[in-house]
Each structure stands twice: as structure tokens, then as C-alpha cells.
Amino acid sequence: MLFDTHVHLNARQFSEDRGATIQRAFDAGVTNMVVVGFDRETIPLAIEIAEQNETIYAAVGWHPVDAIDMTDEDLNWIEELAAHPKVVAIGEMGLDYHWDKSPKDIQKQVFRKQIRLAKKVNMPITIHNREATSDIIEILQEEDAKAVGGIMHCYNDSVDYVQACLDMNFYISLGGPVTFKNATMPKEVAVEVPIDRLLVETDAPFLAPHPNRGKRNEPAYVKLVAEKIAELKEMTLDEVSKITTENAFSLFRINK
């Protein structure tokens, strides 16, 4: 049993073979997934996919790259969708300093609004972080995000920040980069983080794990992530799969 906690089956890259992709994941032992919607186009499809598959769920939020496009109506819409029985988290939200579409101050405003919304509806949050770790941790602390907790999605930063995340009731989620041959930080994180605070993900169609790096990623490949974590932590694949899946059920408050 494996739980892909962050996948974009709603991406256009899956428009022609979405059903087959989902079946391949199930065949590979992926029992559960969370499809993440992050704008006006991807959110409805994330919920639609979740409605059509018993063990697939949705997260709804607004991506920081597009923060400048979010309106108050969009925020109200996300709040309404949070009541949907298949929605289990708010996000992905956060900060992205790599792209410059949305000014940093606007990203921060939208981030804070979504944290407050998540607290209002009492749901965990999914964090997108690119080159903005210290600002993200500062905002999470100031907004008391510990009250709901969440996921540091595709964590790819130093172990120096791990404890601050754990202290705020966040899980650390690892994806394809932990399998990359020259990627030392994710491997260090995999060793450092207690197994009961780890999650696995693909972020498909992005960041395909070795040996599929550079190709379209898909949720079946989350097994490769779990295998690498098992190797690094000197555990069995079954142990890592079972514990990370239990972690996801607990975080998302899913009754099995």
C-alpha cells in the first residue's frame, strides 16, 4: 500500500491517458492519491477525478506563482469547496521566488489568507516552497499554522529547517529528487526525519524519479521514492509503505 500525497492527474499531460495512468498506479500498489488543484482550471478537475475514484482525494488552493490572479471570489470559492467530502487539504499554497509573475508582497498576502482559511475550515495545508524557506517558516509561525499542520510538499531544502517544520505539526514529503544520484540534501532529510513524520509523493507529471528522470512522471513511480527511502533508512519497502500511508491517513483525517 502506497499513498501518493501530491499528484497532478488534472494536468494536461494526462488528458489522453488519465484512466490508464490511474490504473497503472493501482497495479503498482498505490492505493491512495491526493490530486492537487491550484487555480480556476485545475481545481474543478481535481474534484472531478476524486469523485470518480473512491480512494483518490483532492486538495484545493492557489499557487503562489499565480497569486496576482487570485480574487476574493476565488478565496470564497475555495472555502465553499473545502466542505466537499473528497477535499482533504487546502493548497498548494506558499511562496515561489524563482518565477517573477507575482510580486513577493502579493504572494505573502495570498499565502496568509489561505492559511487563515485553512484554520477557519480546520484543514491541513500543502506548502509549495521554491527558494523561500525562511519567509515561509516565518509566515507559518506568525499565522499559527501549527493549529492545522500540513505538508512541506516535495521538500528539497537543508536539514537545518526540518525541526522548525516538525515543531509546527508539519510532515515532510519527499518525491523524485530523493532518488537523483547527485541530490544530497533530500537523502540527508530522508535519514534525519523520523519515519512517522515522512510522506511520499510524485508531483507527477513533474520530477520523475530515477531511472525515469526527464520523462513524464506518474503516480505509479511513487514506489521508486519509497524504495529509496527504505534503502536510506535501512528499512523494508513494506515498512516504509505502511507507515507513510498511515501518516497520510492521519494527516488528511481519512477514515479507512
LUMLUM-508540 format. One line per field, with one value per residue (C-alpha): z, x, y; residue number from 1. Coordinates in steps of 0.05 Angstrom, whole numbers, plus 32768, in hexadecimal, padded with zeros to 4 digits. Example, Ala and Ser with C-alpha at 12.3 -4.5 7.8 and 13.67 -1.06 7.14 Angstrom:
// LUMLUM-508540
pz [809C,808F]
px [80F6,8111]
py [7FA6,7FEB]
n [1,2]
***
This chain:
// LUMLUM-508540
pz [8000,7FEB,7FF1,7FBD,7FE5,7FAD,7F64,7F2A,7F05,7EF1,7EC7,7E7B,7E76,7E8C,7E62,7E30,7E60,7EA5,7EB1,7E9C,7EC7,7F04,7EF6,7EF0,7F34,7F53,7F32,7F50,7F97,7F9C,7FC3,7FCF,7FAF,7FBA,7F7A,7F85,7F65,7F67,7F38,7F16,7EE2,7F0C,7F4A,7F2A,7F07,7F47,7F69,7F2D,7F2D,7F78,7F70,7F3B,7F64,7FAB,7FC5,7FA2,7FC6,7FB5,7FD1,7FBD,7FC1,7F9B,7F80,7F94,7F4D,7F3B,7F7C,7F55,7F32,7F70,7F82,7FC1,7F9A,7F8E,7FD9,7FE8,7FB4,7FD4,8017,7FFB,7FDA,801D,8033,7FFA,8018,7FEB,7FFA,8030,802F,801B,7FEA,7FCA,7FE5,7FF9,7FDA,7F99,7F90,7F52,7F23,7F24,7F0B,7F50,7F7C,7FBF,7FE8,7FC2,7FCA,8014,801A,7FF4,801D,805E,8046,8035,8078,809B,806F,807F,80C9,80C0,809F,80CB,8093,8089,8056,801E,8016,7FD5,7FE3,7FB0,7FC7,8001,803D,8073,805E,805C,80A2,80BD,80A0,80B7,80FD,80FD,80E4,8116,80DF,8114,8125,80E6,80D0,808B,8058,8041,7FFB,7FD4,800A,7FE9,801C,8052,8090,80B6,80AC,80BA,8105,80FD,80CE,80FD,8137,8111,8107,80BF,809B,806B,8027,7FF8,7FAD,7F71,7F85,7FBE,7F88,7F5F,7F62,7F73,7F9F,7FE5,800C,8002,8016,8055,8064,8059,808D,80BE,80C0,80EC,80C2,80E6,80C9,8081,8044,7FFC,7FBD,7F72,7F60,7F1D,7EE4,7EFF,7F20,7F0A,7F36,7F1E,7EEE,7ECD,7ED9,7EA0,7E8B,7E9F,7EE7,7EFD,7F40,7F35,7F3D,7F86,7F95,7F7D,7FB0,7FE8,7FD4,7FD9,801D,8035,801D,803F,8081,8080,8081,8055,801D,8040,8080,805D,8033,806F,809D,806A,8055,809D,80A4,8069,8083,80C6,80A8,8077,80AC,807D,809C,807D]
px [8000,801B,7FFD,8012,8004,800E,7FFF,7FE4,7FB9,7F91,7FCC,7FC5,7FFE,7FCC,7F91,7F97,7FA6,7F8F,7F67,7FA0,7FD1,7FA4,7F9E,7FEA,7FF1,7FBF,7FE2,8024,8007,7FF4,7FB3,7FA6,7FB6,7FA8,7F9F,7FB2,7F8C,7FAC,7F85,7F41,7F50,7F6F,7F44,7F02,7F26,7F4A,7F06,7EE8,7F20,7F17,7ECC,7ED7,7F09,7EFA,7F41,7F56,7F4E,7F58,7F7C,7F65,7F8C,7FB0,7FF7,8027,8040,7FF9,7FEB,7FE1,7FA5,7F7F,7F40,7F16,7EE3,7F17,7F26,7EDC,7ED6,7F0F,7EED,7EAC,7ED1,7EF2,7EAF,7EB1,7EB8,7EF3,7F1B,7F4F,7F7F,7F87,7FBF,7FED,7FFF,803F,8076,809D,80D7,80F2,80BD,80AC,8064,8048,806C,8084,8056,8019,8030,8037,7FF1,7FD1,7FF8,7FE1,7F98,7F9A,7FB9,7F82,7F4E,7F6B,7F66,7F1F,7F0A,7F3A,7F60,7FAB,7FD2,8000,803D,8060,80A5,80D7,8113,80EA,80F3,8102,80C8,8099,80AC,80A5,805F,8049,8060,8040,7FFE,7FFF,7FFA,800C,7FC2,7FB3,7FF7,8003,8038,8079,806D,80A9,80D9,811B,813F,8173,8169,8173,812A,810C,8103,80DE,80AE,80A4,8098,805F,803C,8052,8065,809F,808E,80C3,80BD,80E8,8126,8136,8147,8174,81BC,81DB,81A3,81C1,8191,8152,8179,8191,814A,8130,8161,8155,8109,80E7,80C0,8080,8086,8097,8069,8076,805E,806C,8056,8047,804D,808B,80CB,80CB,80F8,8136,8139,8100,811D,810C,80CF,8086,807D,8040,8025,803C,8083,8077,808F,80D5,80D4,80BF,80F5,812C,8113,8112,815A,8170,814D,8161,8119,80F0,80C4,8087,8098,80A2,8063,8037,8050,804F,8009,7FF1,8011,7FE9,7FA8,7FB5,7FC7,7F8D,7F5D,7F46,7F1F,7F35]
py [8000,8044,8089,80BD,80FC,812E,8120,814A,8118,8155,816E,8171,813E,8109,8120,80E6,80AC,80C0,8081,8054,807C,8072,8028,8021,8041,8012,7FD7,7FEF,7FEE,8038,8033,807D,80C1,810A,8132,817B,81B4,81F9,8228,8232,81FD,81C5,81C7,81AF,8176,8161,815A,8136,8102,80F8,80EF,80B9,8090,8078,807B,80BC,80FE,8148,8184,81CA,820A,8240,823A,8272,827D,8292,82B8,82F9,82DA,82C4,82EC,82ED,82C5,828F,828C,8286,824F,8228,822F,8213,81D8,81C7,81AA,8177,8131,811F,815F,814F,818B,81D4,81E1,81E1,8225,8246,8270,826A,8299,8277,8294,82DE,82DE,82F0,8323,8308,8335,831B,82D3,82DE,82FD,82C4,8291,82B0,82B2,8268,8254,827A,8258,8213,8223,823B,81F9,81D1,81AE,819F,81C8,81B4,81E1,81F2,820F,8226,824E,826C,823E,8272,829E,8263,824B,8292,829A,8255,8266,82AB,828F,8255,8221,81EE,81EE,81C6,81AC,8192,817D,819B,8182,8167,817F,818F,81BA,81B0,8186,81C7,81DA,8196,819E,81E1,81BE,8183,81B2,81D1,818F,8187,8147,8145,8129,810F,8102,80F2,811C,80EC,80B9,80E7,80D0,8114,812E,812C,8158,812E,80F0,8112,8126,80DF,80C6,80FF,8102,80CE,809C,80AE,80F5,80E2,80E0,80CB,80EC,80F2,8139,8118,8129,814D,8134,80EC,80C1,809C,8075,809C,80E1,8111,80EA,80F6,80E3,80BB,80A2,805A,8074,8086,8040,8054,808D,805E,802C,8060,8078,802F,8027,8067,8058,800E,7FF8,7FCB,7FE7,7FC9,7FEE,8031,8027,8015,804C,8085,8070,8070,80B4,80CE,80B1,80D3,8117,8119,80FC,80C6,808D,804C]
n [1,2,3,4,5,6,7,8,9,10,11,12,13,14,15,16,17,18,19,20,21,22,23,24,25,26,27,28,29,30,31,32,33,34,35,36,37,38,39,40,41,42,43,44,45,46,47,48,49,50,51,52,53,54,55,56,57,58,59,60,61,62,63,64,65,66,67,68,69,70,71,72,73,74,75,76,77,78,79,80,81,82,83,84,85,86,87,88,89,90,91,92,93,94,95,96,97,98,99,100,101,102,103,104,105,106,107,108,109,110,111,112,113,114,115,116,117,118,119,120,121,122,123,124,125,126,127,128,129,130,131,132,133,134,135,136,137,138,139,140,141,142,143,144,145,146,147,148,149,150,151,152,153,154,155,156,157,158,159,160,161,162,163,164,165,166,167,168,169,170,171,172,173,174,175,176,177,178,179,180,181,182,183,184,185,186,187,188,189,190,191,192,193,194,195,196,197,198,199,200,201,202,203,204,205,206,207,208,209,210,211,212,213,214,215,216,217,218,219,220,221,222,223,224,225,226,227,228,229,230,231,232,233,234,235,236,237,238,239,240,241,242,243,244,245,246,247,248,249,250,251,252,253,254,255,256]
***
